[in-house]
């Protein structure tokens, strides 16, 4: 059985890969950007709010009750329209 941090990490990596058109194994390890265990605890206890960070040229936002929002960031640092996935 996969751990909760593993599921969140996998979903983030897969969403970023899908949005950027890259193979998930070609992306940098997410743990170099954020602690997966800490991220899992925050997401599980988040009642109202958003946790956001940059990963692999994308802005990743985990929103309470909403899901994972991934938006590519262009060379200037501006966000572009991206994909979303609901958190369960």
GUTI-712011 format. One record per atom (N, C-alpha, C): residue number from 1; residue in one letter; atom name; z, x, y. Coordinates in steps of 0.05 Angstrom, whole numbers. Layout:
<pakes>
PAKE   nr  rest  atom       Z       X       Y
PAKE  NUM     A    CA       Z       X       Y
...
</pakes>
This chain:
<pakes>
PAKE   nr  rest  atom       Z       X       Y
PAKE    1     X     N       0      17     -24
PAKE    1     X    CA       0       0       0
PAKE    1     X     C       0      18      25
PAKE    2     X     N     -17      11      44
PAKE    2     X    CA     -19      27      68
PAKE    2     X     C       4      20      87
PAKE    3     X     N      14      40     101
PAKE    3     X    CA      36      36     120
PAKE    3     X     C      26      22     145
PAKE    4     X     N      45      10     160
PAKE    4     X    CA      37      -4     185
PAKE    4     X     C      25      16     204
PAKE    5     X     N      37      40     208
PAKE    5     X    CA      24      59     226
PAKE    5     X     C      -4      66     216
PAKE    6     X     N      -8      69     190
PAKE    6     X    CA     -34      75     179
PAKE    6     X     C     -54      53     185
PAKE    7     X     N     -46      28     183
PAKE    7     X    CA     -64       6     189
PAKE    7     X     C     -72       6     218
PAKE    8     X     N     -53      10     236
PAKE    8     X    CA     -60      10     265
PAKE    8     X     C     -78      33     271
PAKE    9     X     N     -72      57     261
PAKE    9     X    CA     -88      80     265
PAKE    9     X     C    -117      75     255
PAKE   10     X     N    -119      65     231
PAKE   10     X    CA    -145      59     219
PAKE   10     X     C    -161      40     236
PAKE   11     X     N    -148      19     245
PAKE   11     X    CA    -162      -1     262
PAKE   11     X     C    -171      11     288
PAKE   12     X     N    -154      27     300
PAKE   12     X    CA    -162      40     326
PAKE   12     X     C    -186      58     321
PAKE   13     X     N    -184      76     301
PAKE   13     X    CA    -205      95     296
PAKE   13     X     C    -231      80     289
PAKE   14     X     N    -230      59     273
PAKE   14     X    CA    -254      44     266
PAKE   14     X     C    -266      30     290
PAKE   15     X     N    -249      18     308
PAKE   15     X    CA    -260       5     332
PAKE   15     X     C    -273      26     350
PAKE   16     X     N    -261      49     354
PAKE   16     X    CA    -272      70     371
PAKE   16     X     C    -299      80     359
PAKE   17     X     N    -299      84     333
PAKE   17     X    CA    -323      93     319
PAKE   17     X     C    -345      72     322
PAKE   18     X     N    -339      47     319
PAKE   18     X    CA    -359      26     322
PAKE   18     X     C    -369      25     350
PAKE   19     X     N    -352      27     370
PAKE   19     X    CA    -359      25     398
PAKE   19     X     C    -376      49     407
PAKE   20     X     N    -370      72     396
PAKE   20     X    CA    -385      97     404
PAKE   20     X     C    -408     104     386
PAKE   21     X     N    -411      89     363
PAKE   21     X    CA    -432      95     345
PAKE   21     X     C    -428     121     329
PAKE   22     X     N    -403     129     327
PAKE   22     X    CA    -397     154     313
PAKE   22     X     C    -384     147     286
PAKE   23     X     N    -386     166     268
PAKE   23     X    CA    -372     164     242
PAKE   23     X     C    -342     167     246
PAKE   24     X     N    -325     150     235
PAKE   24     X    CA    -296     153     239
PAKE   24     X     C    -286     181     232
PAKE   25     X     N    -296     194     212
PAKE   25     X    CA    -286     220     204
PAKE   25     X     C    -295     242     224
PAKE   26     X     N    -314     235     241
PAKE   26     X    CA    -323     255     262
PAKE   26     X     C    -306     253     287
PAKE   27     X     N    -289     233     289
PAKE   27     X    CA    -272     231     312
PAKE   27     X     C    -248     250     310
PAKE   28     X     N    -237     258     332
PAKE   28     X    CA    -213     275     331
PAKE   28     X     C    -189     259     319
PAKE   29     X     N    -171     273     307
PAKE   29     X    CA    -147     259     295
PAKE   29     X     C    -132     244     317
PAKE   30     X     N    -126     219     313
PAKE   30     X    CA    -112     203     333
PAKE   30     X     C     -84     214     338
PAKE   31     X     N     -72     226     317
PAKE   31     X    CA     -45     237     321
PAKE   31     X     C     -44     260     341
PAKE   32     X     N     -66     271     349
PAKE   32     X    CA     -67     291     370
PAKE   32     X     C     -64     279     397
PAKE   33     X     N     -68     252     399
PAKE   33     X    CA     -66     238     425
PAKE   33     X     C     -40     222     427
PAKE   34     X     N     -33     209     405
PAKE   34     X    CA     -10     191     405
PAKE   34     X     C       4     193     378
PAKE   35     X     N      31     190     378
PAKE   35     X    CA      46     190     353
PAKE   35     X     C      42     163     339
PAKE   36     X     N      30     162     316
PAKE   36     X    CA      24     137     302
PAKE   36     X     C      50     121     296
PAKE   37     X     N      71     134     288
PAKE   37     X    CA      96     119     282
PAKE   37     X     C     107     106     307
PAKE   38     X     N     108     121     329
PAKE   38     X    CA     118     110     354
PAKE   38     X     C     100      87     364
PAKE   39     X     N      74      91     361
PAKE   39     X    CA      55      70     370
PAKE   39     X     C      60      45     354
PAKE   40     X     N      64      47     328
PAKE   40     X    CA      69      24     311
PAKE   40     X     C      94      10     319
PAKE   41     X     N     116      24     325
PAKE   41     X    CA     141      12     333
PAKE   41     X     C     137      -3     360
PAKE   42     X     N     123       9     378
PAKE   42     X    CA     118      -4     404
PAKE   42     X     C     102     -29     401
PAKE   43     X     N      80     -27     385
PAKE   43     X    CA      63     -51     381
PAKE   43     X     C      78     -73     367
PAKE   44     X     N      94     -67     347
PAKE   44     X    CA     109     -87     333
PAKE   44     X     C     131    -101     350
PAKE   45     X     N     141     -87     370
PAKE   45     X    CA     162     -98     386
PAKE   45     X     C     153    -107     414
PAKE   46     X     N     128    -104     419
PAKE   46     X    CA     116    -111     445
PAKE   46     X     C     115    -141     448
PAKE   47     X     N     131    -153     466
PAKE   47     X    CA     131    -182     470
PAKE   47     X     C     110    -190     491
PAKE   48     X     N     107    -174     512
PAKE   48     X    CA      89    -181     533
PAKE   48     X     C      81    -156     547
PAKE   49     X     N      56    -147     544
PAKE   49     X    CA      48    -123     557
PAKE   49     X     C      25    -109     542
PAKE   50     X     N      19     -85     552
PAKE   50     X    CA      -3     -70     541
PAKE   50     X     C       5     -41     538
PAKE   51     X     N      -4     -28     517
PAKE   51     X    CA      -2       0     513
PAKE   51     X     C     -30      11     514
PAKE   52     X     N     -36      30     532
PAKE   52     X    CA     -63      40     535
PAKE   52     X     C     -63      70     536
PAKE   53     X     N     -85      82     525
PAKE   53     X    CA     -88     110     525
PAKE   53     X     C    -118     116     521
PAKE   54     X     N    -126     141     528
PAKE   54     X    CA    -153     150     524
PAKE   54     X     C    -156     165     497
PAKE   55     X     N    -178     159     483
PAKE   55     X    CA    -183     172     458
PAKE   55     X     C    -213     172     453
PAKE   56     X     N    -223     196     448
PAKE   56     X    CA    -252     199     441
PAKE   56     X     C    -270     186     461
PAKE   57     X     N    -267     192     486
PAKE   57     X    CA    -284     181     508
PAKE   57     X     C    -281     151     510
PAKE   58     X     N    -259     140     502
PAKE   58     X    CA    -254     111     504
PAKE   58     X     C    -226     105     516
PAKE   59     X     N    -224      83     529
PAKE   59     X    CA    -198      73     538
PAKE   59     X     C    -190      52     516
PAKE   60     X     N    -168      57     503
PAKE   60     X    CA    -158      40     482
PAKE   60     X     C    -134      25     493
PAKE   61     X     N    -134      -2     490
PAKE   61     X    CA    -111     -18     499
PAKE   61     X     C    -102     -36     477
PAKE   62     X     N     -77     -35     470
PAKE   62     X    CA     -64     -52     450
PAKE   62     X     C     -48     -73     466
PAKE   63     X     N     -56     -98     464
PAKE   63     X    CA     -44    -119     480
PAKE   63     X     C     -27    -137     462
PAKE   64     X     N      -3    -144     471
PAKE   64     X    CA      14    -161     456
PAKE   64     X     C       0    -188     451
PAKE   65     X     N      -2    -195     425
PAKE   65     X    CA     -14    -220     418
PAKE   65     X     C     -44    -222     422
PAKE   66     X     N     -56    -202     433
PAKE   66     X    CA     -85    -203     439
PAKE   66     X     C    -102    -186     421
PAKE   67     X     N     -94    -161     416
PAKE   67     X    CA    -109    -144     399
PAKE   67     X     C    -115    -117     410
PAKE   68     X     N    -135    -105     399
PAKE   68     X    CA    -144     -78     407
PAKE   68     X     C    -169     -81     424
PAKE   69     X     N    -168     -69     447
PAKE   69     X    CA    -191     -70     466
PAKE   69     X     C    -200     -41     469
PAKE   70     X     N    -225     -36     463
PAKE   70     X    CA    -237      -9     465
PAKE   70     X     C    -260     -10     485
PAKE   71     X     N    -258       7     505
PAKE   71     X    CA    -279       9     526
PAKE   71     X     C    -287      38     529
PAKE   72     X     N    -312      44     525
PAKE   72     X    CA    -321      71     530
PAKE   72     X     C    -317      79     559
PAKE   73     X     N    -312     104     564
PAKE   73     X    CA    -308     115     591
PAKE   73     X     C    -332     133     596
PAKE   74     X     N    -347     129     618
PAKE   74     X    CA    -370     145     623
PAKE   74     X     C    -361     172     635
PAKE   75     X     N    -380     189     641
PAKE   75     X    CA    -374     216     651
PAKE   75     X     C    -357     216     676
PAKE   76     X     N    -360     196     693
PAKE   76     X    CA    -344     194     718
PAKE   76     X     C    -316     185     713
PAKE   77     X     N    -310     176     688
PAKE   77     X    CA    -283     166     682
PAKE   77     X     C    -281     136     685
PAKE   78     X     N    -303     122     692
PAKE   78     X    CA    -303      93     695
PAKE   78     X     C    -306      80     668
PAKE   79     X     N    -292      58     664
PAKE   79     X    CA    -295      43     639
PAKE   79     X     C    -320      26     639
PAKE   80     X     N    -332      23     615
PAKE   80     X    CA    -355       5     612
PAKE   80     X     C    -346     -18     594
PAKE   81     X     N    -362     -39     592
PAKE   81     X    CA    -356     -61     574
PAKE   81     X     C    -353     -51     546
PAKE   82     X     N    -334     -62     531
PAKE   82     X    CA    -330     -53     504
PAKE   82     X     C    -323     -75     485
PAKE   83     X     N    -311     -67     462
PAKE   83     X    CA    -305     -86     440
PAKE   83     X     C    -275     -92     439
PAKE   84     X     N    -269    -115     427
PAKE   84     X    CA    -241    -123     423
PAKE   84     X     C    -237    -132     394
PAKE   85     X     N    -213    -128     384
PAKE   85     X    CA    -206    -138     358
PAKE   85     X     C    -177    -149     360
PAKE   86     X     N    -173    -172     348
PAKE   86     X    CA    -147    -185     349
PAKE   86     X     C    -126    -171     332
PAKE   87     X     N    -102    -167     342
PAKE   87     X    CA     -80    -155     327
PAKE   87     X     C     -67    -177     310
PAKE   88     X     N     -61    -171     285
PAKE   88     X    CA     -48    -190     268
PAKE   88     X     C     -23    -178     257
</pakes>
